[in-house]
Amino acid sequence: MTENRSIFDRIRFIPQIPTGTKSEKPDLSTLFFPQQIKFDAPFYITAFAGSRAAHEQAEYNLVNAAYTENVPYMIPIRLSVSPVRDFAKICAERDQFSMNQIYFDSRDQVDQFPQFLKSVEEDKEVLDKVLKFVCITVDSATTGNRERDYRSRVTGDNDEDVLDINTNKVRNMVTWDDIIKFRDASHVPIVLKGVQCKEDIVKAMKLGLGGVVISNHGGRQLDYAQSSVEVLADTVKYCHERGLTLDKSNFSIFVDGGFRSGSDIVKALCLGASGVGLGRPFLYSMASYGQPGVEKAIQILKTEIEQELKLLGVGSVDELNESFVDLSSLKLKNVPASDNDFDRNYIPIPHPQFYR
């Protein structure tokens, strides 16, 4: 988790003198594959469960803020709103772009998913208005060793039930054979969320999938896995060495994990990301201010990206490329002894309660 943040300190910008007339306001608009829908910024609200713990309006805040600010929203399978049909109705009425995140709790669900995709494709209203593509989570075969959760949740009202939440439950059992069956079942583009190595990214591209989301689940699954940005940089280098072209119009590489500012987002865009997902910043802003807080957070990120583009000497996100970043320190693994972001924003682990 710490490495997800500290790695941004090892990527440096290389500003360049503009080669032509630049507009007063840089163009942040971005086309998101596969429908090539234009949005006002190159980032999206990524999926996270438990929104209701932050605010009673939960995902309603997020989907409305995303619509107002014209950025995508990845809807999690673990919705906390009720009833779910009302939430789906809002998305359909507004023709809201939807990146639907799912994972499977059993082998039966995996086996039945191709038939589900076929049924969705037959429902034109759902396909056209709600389901643009599905993001299948592939990094949740079980829960990670989340020591902070173990320690903090033990003080709940019903300790036995709370502890059950953290058992190493087997969830995602998806294989490449399953993914091929999903791809062949319908024309709904398949995006793999939680991909963590360059070879898998290239394989997904060669199989004709819609894209991938490079993600290590916020650093909370497998300890000491690579950070998402490092995997992104490795993938770009890997493709260059093999003469492979990453065509954003046919294959999207999204990335999430540790992004907290406009400069973080711009660094990922320079490395070839199609879009960047953020979760925790929007969760915090929603907990404090509800929907207006999420909208304000989006506006802050847009402003920061505009500033970065001006200072780099470009007029739009489409002009960003590897020439604007120095990656020579990327492989250094000397994680700083103190992480200010972590120390200031994360609640300390409480002492356990002792029972007599």
C-alpha positions as CSV (number, residue, x, y, z in Angstrom):
1,M,0.0,0.0,0.0
2,T,2.8,2.4,0.8
3,E,4.6,1.6,-2.4
4,N,1.5,2.5,-4.4
5,R,2.0,6.0,-3.1
6,S,5.8,6.4,-2.9
7,I,6.4,5.2,-6.5
8,F,5.0,8.6,-7.8
9,D,7.9,10.3,-6.1
10,R,10.3,8.4,-8.3
11,I,8.7,9.5,-11.6
12,R,9.9,13.0,-12.6
13,F,8.4,15.4,-15.2
14,I,10.3,16.8,-18.1
15,P,8.6,20.1,-19.2
16,Q,8.9,21.1,-22.9
17,I,8.6,24.5,-24.6
18,P,5.3,24.5,-26.6
19,T,5.9,23.9,-30.4
20,G,2.7,25.9,-31.4
21,T,0.0,28.1,-30.1
22,K,-1.7,26.7,-27.0
23,S,-5.2,27.5,-25.9
24,E,-5.8,29.4,-22.6
25,K,-7.5,26.3,-21.3
26,P,-6.0,22.8,-22.0
27,D,-8.4,20.2,-23.4
28,L,-9.0,17.4,-20.9
29,S,-11.6,15.6,-22.9
30,T,-11.0,11.9,-23.3
31,L,-12.6,9.2,-25.5
32,F,-13.3,6.1,-23.5
33,F,-13.3,2.8,-25.4
34,P,-15.2,0.8,-26.5
35,Q,-18.0,3.2,-27.5
36,Q,-15.6,6.1,-27.9
37,I,-17.8,8.3,-25.6
38,K,-16.3,11.7,-24.9
39,F,-15.9,12.7,-21.2
40,D,-14.6,15.9,-19.7
41,A,-11.6,14.3,-17.9
42,P,-9.3,11.3,-18.2
43,F,-10.2,9.7,-14.9
44,Y,-13.2,7.9,-13.4
45,I,-14.7,7.0,-10.1
46,T,-13.6,3.4,-9.6
47,A,-15.6,0.7,-7.9
48,F,-15.5,0.3,-4.1
49,A,-17.9,-1.6,-1.8
50,G,-19.3,-0.2,1.4
51,S,-20.2,3.3,0.2
52,R,-23.0,3.4,2.7
53,A,-20.5,3.4,5.5
54,A,-19.4,6.8,4.3
55,H,-22.8,8.4,3.5
56,E,-26.4,7.2,3.6
57,Q,-26.9,8.1,-0.1
58,A,-24.0,5.9,-1.0
59,E,-23.7,5.2,-4.8
60,Y,-26.5,7.7,-5.6
61,N,-24.0,10.5,-4.7
62,L,-21.3,8.9,-6.9
63,V,-23.4,8.3,-10.0
64,N,-25.1,11.8,-9.8
65,A,-21.7,13.5,-9.3
66,A,-20.2,11.6,-12.2
67,Y,-23.1,12.6,-14.4
68,T,-22.9,16.3,-13.4
69,E,-19.2,16.5,-14.0
70,N,-19.3,14.2,-17.0
71,V,-16.8,11.5,-15.9
72,P,-17.3,7.7,-15.9
73,Y,-18.3,5.7,-12.9
74,M,-17.5,2.1,-12.4
75,I,-20.5,0.5,-10.6
76,P,-19.5,-2.2,-8.1
77,I,-21.3,-5.5,-7.9
78,R,-21.6,-5.0,-4.1
79,L,-24.0,-2.1,-4.3
80,S,-25.1,-0.7,-0.9
81,V,-28.1,1.2,-2.2
82,S,-31.6,0.0,-1.8
83,P,-33.5,-0.9,-3.9
84,V,-31.0,-1.7,-6.6
85,R,-33.6,-1.4,-9.3
86,D,-34.0,2.3,-8.6
87,F,-30.3,2.8,-9.0
88,A,-30.4,1.0,-12.4
89,K,-33.3,3.2,-13.4
90,I,-31.3,6.4,-12.7
91,C,-28.5,5.1,-14.9
92,A,-30.9,4.2,-17.7
93,E,-32.8,7.5,-17.6
94,R,-29.7,9.6,-17.8
95,D,-28.0,7.3,-20.3
96,Q,-25.2,7.2,-17.8
97,F,-22.0,5.6,-19.0
98,S,-21.5,2.5,-16.9
99,M,-18.4,0.5,-16.2
100,N,-19.8,-2.5,-14.4
101,Q,-17.4,-4.3,-12.0
102,I,-18.2,-7.9,-11.1
103,Y,-16.5,-10.9,-9.4
104,F,-17.8,-14.4,-8.7
105,D,-18.4,-16.1,-5.4
106,S,-18.7,-19.7,-6.8
107,R,-17.8,-21.8,-9.8
108,D,-21.5,-22.0,-10.7
109,Q,-21.6,-18.2,-11.2
110,V,-18.6,-18.5,-13.5
111,D,-20.2,-21.2,-15.6
112,Q,-23.5,-19.3,-15.8
113,F,-21.9,-16.0,-16.8
114,P,-21.8,-16.6,-20.6
115,Q,-25.5,-17.2,-20.6
116,F,-26.0,-14.0,-18.7
117,L,-24.1,-12.1,-21.3
118,K,-26.2,-13.6,-24.0
119,S,-29.4,-12.5,-22.2
120,V,-28.0,-9.0,-21.8
121,E,-27.2,-8.7,-25.4
122,E,-30.8,-9.6,-26.3
123,D,-32.1,-6.7,-24.1
124,K,-31.2,-3.8,-26.3
125,E,-32.4,-1.2,-23.8
126,V,-30.0,-2.5,-21.1
127,L,-27.2,-2.9,-23.6
128,D,-27.6,0.6,-25.1
129,K,-28.3,2.6,-22.0
130,V,-26.7,0.8,-19.0
131,L,-24.2,-1.9,-19.8
132,K,-21.4,-0.5,-21.9
133,F,-18.8,-3.1,-20.9
134,V,-18.1,-5.3,-18.0
135,C,-15.0,-5.3,-15.8
136,I,-14.3,-8.8,-14.4
137,T,-12.2,-8.7,-11.2
138,V,-9.4,-11.3,-11.5
139,D,-7.4,-10.6,-8.4
140,S,-9.8,-11.7,-5.7
141,A,-9.3,-15.5,-5.5
142,T,-9.4,-14.8,-1.7
143,T,-9.1,-11.9,0.6
144,G,-5.6,-10.5,1.3
145,N,-4.0,-10.4,4.7
146,R,-5.5,-7.1,5.8
147,E,-4.0,-6.9,9.2
148,R,-5.5,-3.4,9.8
149,D,-9.0,-4.7,9.2
150,Y,-8.4,-7.7,11.5
151,R,-7.3,-5.5,14.3
152,S,-9.8,-2.7,13.9
153,R,-12.9,-4.8,13.4
154,V,-12.4,-7.0,16.4
155,T,-14.0,-4.2,18.6
156,G,-17.4,-4.4,16.8
157,D,-20.7,-5.0,18.6
158,N,-20.9,-8.6,17.5
159,D,-17.3,-9.8,17.5
160,E,-18.0,-13.3,16.1
161,D,-19.8,-12.0,13.0
162,V,-17.3,-9.3,12.4
163,L,-14.4,-11.7,12.5
164,D,-16.2,-14.0,10.0
165,I,-15.9,-11.2,7.4
166,N,-12.2,-11.6,7.3
167,T,-12.0,-15.4,6.7
168,N,-10.0,-16.3,3.6
169,K,-13.1,-17.0,1.5
170,V,-12.4,-18.4,-2.0
171,R,-14.1,-16.1,-4.5
172,N,-12.8,-15.6,-8.0
173,M,-11.9,-18.8,-9.9
174,V,-11.7,-17.3,-13.3
175,T,-9.2,-18.9,-15.8
176,W,-8.2,-17.9,-19.3
177,D,-10.5,-20.6,-20.7
178,D,-13.4,-18.9,-18.9
179,I,-12.4,-15.5,-20.2
180,I,-12.4,-16.8,-23.8
181,K,-15.9,-18.2,-23.2
182,F,-17.1,-14.8,-21.9
183,R,-15.6,-13.1,-25.0
184,D,-17.3,-15.5,-27.4
185,A,-20.7,-15.4,-25.6
186,S,-21.6,-11.8,-26.8
187,H,-20.4,-8.6,-28.2
188,V,-20.3,-6.9,-24.8
189,P,-16.6,-5.9,-24.4
190,I,-14.8,-7.7,-21.6
191,V,-12.3,-5.8,-19.5
192,L,-10.1,-7.6,-16.9
193,K,-9.7,-5.7,-13.6
194,G,-6.8,-6.5,-11.4
195,V,-4.2,-7.6,-14.0
196,Q,-0.7,-7.3,-12.5
197,C,1.8,-8.4,-15.1
198,K,2.8,-7.3,-18.6
199,E,2.5,-10.8,-20.1
200,D,-1.2,-11.0,-19.1
201,I,-1.9,-7.5,-20.5
202,V,-0.4,-8.5,-23.9
203,K,-2.3,-11.8,-23.9
204,A,-5.6,-10.0,-23.2
205,M,-4.9,-7.6,-26.1
206,K,-4.1,-10.5,-28.5
207,L,-7.3,-12.3,-27.4
208,G,-9.3,-9.3,-28.6
209,L,-10.6,-8.2,-25.2
210,G,-11.8,-4.7,-24.6
211,G,-9.0,-3.9,-22.2
212,V,-7.6,-4.3,-18.7
213,V,-7.5,-2.4,-15.5
214,I,-4.0,-2.6,-14.0
215,S,-4.7,-2.8,-10.3
216,N,-3.4,-4.4,-7.1
217,H,-6.7,-3.8,-5.2
218,G,-5.2,-0.7,-3.5
219,G,-2.3,-2.7,-2.2
220,R,-4.6,-4.6,0.1
221,Q,-4.5,-8.1,-1.6
222,L,-1.0,-9.6,-2.1
223,D,1.7,-7.9,0.0
224,Y,4.8,-6.8,-1.9
225,A,3.2,-7.0,-5.3
226,Q,4.3,-4.4,-7.8
227,S,2.6,-1.0,-7.8
228,S,0.1,-0.4,-10.6
229,V,2.1,2.4,-12.2
230,E,5.2,0.2,-12.3
231,V,3.3,-2.5,-14.1
232,L,2.1,0.1,-16.6
233,A,5.6,1.3,-17.3
234,D,6.9,-2.3,-17.7
235,T,4.1,-3.0,-20.1
236,V,4.9,0.0,-22.3
237,K,8.6,-1.0,-22.4
238,Y,7.7,-4.7,-23.0
239,C,5.6,-3.7,-26.0
240,H,8.2,-1.4,-27.5
241,E,10.9,-4.1,-27.3
242,R,8.6,-6.5,-29.2
243,G,7.2,-4.1,-31.8
244,L,3.7,-4.3,-30.4
245,T,1.4,-1.3,-30.8
246,L,-1.0,-0.3,-27.9
247,D,-3.9,1.1,-29.9
248,K,-6.2,2.9,-27.5
249,S,-9.1,2.9,-30.0
250,N,-9.2,-0.9,-29.8
251,F,-7.7,-1.8,-26.4
252,S,-7.9,0.3,-23.3
253,I,-5.4,0.1,-20.4
254,F,-6.9,1.6,-17.3
255,V,-5.0,1.9,-14.0
256,D,-5.9,2.5,-10.4
257,G,-4.2,2.3,-7.0
258,G,-2.7,5.1,-5.0
259,F,-3.7,8.0,-7.2
260,R,-4.3,11.1,-5.2
261,S,-3.6,14.2,-7.4
262,G,-3.7,15.6,-10.9
263,S,0.0,15.1,-11.3
264,D,-0.3,11.4,-10.4
265,I,-3.0,11.0,-13.2
266,V,-0.9,12.9,-15.7
267,K,2.1,10.6,-15.1
268,A,0.0,7.6,-15.9
269,L,-1.4,9.2,-19.0
270,C,2.2,9.9,-20.1
271,L,2.9,6.2,-19.8
272,G,0.0,5.3,-22.1
273,A,-3.0,4.8,-19.8
274,S,-6.4,5.3,-21.4
275,G,-7.9,6.5,-18.1
276,V,-7.2,6.5,-14.3
277,G,-9.4,5.2,-11.6
278,L,-9.6,6.8,-8.1
279,G,-11.6,5.5,-5.2
280,R,-10.5,6.6,-1.7
281,P,-10.4,10.4,-2.5
282,F,-14.1,10.2,-3.6
283,L,-15.0,8.1,-0.6
284,Y,-13.5,10.7,1.8
285,S,-15.1,13.6,0.0
286,M,-18.5,11.9,0.1
287,A,-18.2,11.1,3.8
288,S,-17.6,14.8,4.5
289,Y,-19.9,16.6,2.1
290,G,-22.0,14.1,0.2
291,Q,-22.6,14.6,-3.5
292,P,-21.3,18.2,-3.5
293,G,-18.1,16.9,-2.0
294,V,-17.6,14.4,-4.8
295,E,-18.2,17.0,-7.4
296,K,-15.7,19.3,-5.7
297,A,-13.1,16.6,-5.6
298,I,-13.6,16.0,-9.4
299,Q,-13.3,19.7,-10.0
300,I,-10.1,19.9,-8.0
301,L,-8.6,17.1,-10.0
302,K,-9.6,18.7,-13.3
303,T,-7.9,22.0,-12.2
304,E,-4.7,20.2,-11.2
305,I,-4.5,18.4,-14.5
306,E,-5.0,21.6,-16.4
307,Q,-2.2,23.2,-14.4
308,E,0.1,20.2,-15.1
309,L,-0.6,20.3,-18.9
310,K,0.2,24.0,-19.0
311,L,3.4,23.6,-17.2
312,L,4.5,20.6,-19.3
313,G,3.8,22.7,-22.5
314,V,0.9,20.7,-24.0
315,G,-2.6,21.8,-24.9
316,S,-4.5,18.5,-24.4
317,V,-4.2,15.1,-22.8
318,D,-3.8,13.5,-26.3
319,E,-0.4,15.2,-26.6
320,L,1.1,13.4,-23.5
321,N,3.7,10.7,-24.1
322,E,6.7,9.1,-22.5
323,S,9.0,12.1,-23.5
324,F,7.4,14.1,-20.6
325,V,8.6,11.8,-17.8
326,D,11.9,10.5,-16.5
327,L,11.7,6.9,-15.3
328,S,15.4,6.4,-14.5
329,S,14.6,6.2,-10.7
330,L,11.5,4.0,-11.1
331,K,13.3,0.7,-10.2
332,L,14.8,2.1,-7.0
333,K,13.1,0.2,-4.1
334,N,14.1,2.4,-1.2
335,V,10.7,3.1,0.2
336,P,10.9,6.2,2.4
337,A,10.9,5.6,6.2
338,S,7.9,7.9,6.6
339,D,5.0,8.3,4.3
340,N,3.2,11.5,5.1
341,D,0.1,10.7,3.1
342,F,-0.3,7.4,4.9
343,D,0.5,8.9,8.4
344,R,-2.0,11.8,8.0
345,N,-4.9,10.0,6.3
346,Y,-5.1,6.6,7.7
347,I,-6.6,5.9,11.2
348,P,-4.1,4.2,13.6
349,I,-4.7,0.6,14.5
350,P,-6.5,0.7,17.9
351,H,-5.4,-1.4,20.8
352,P,-7.4,-4.6,21.2
353,Q,-10.0,-4.9,23.8
354,F,-9.4,-7.4,26.6
355,Y,-12.3,-9.3,28.1
356,R,-12.4,-10.5,31.6
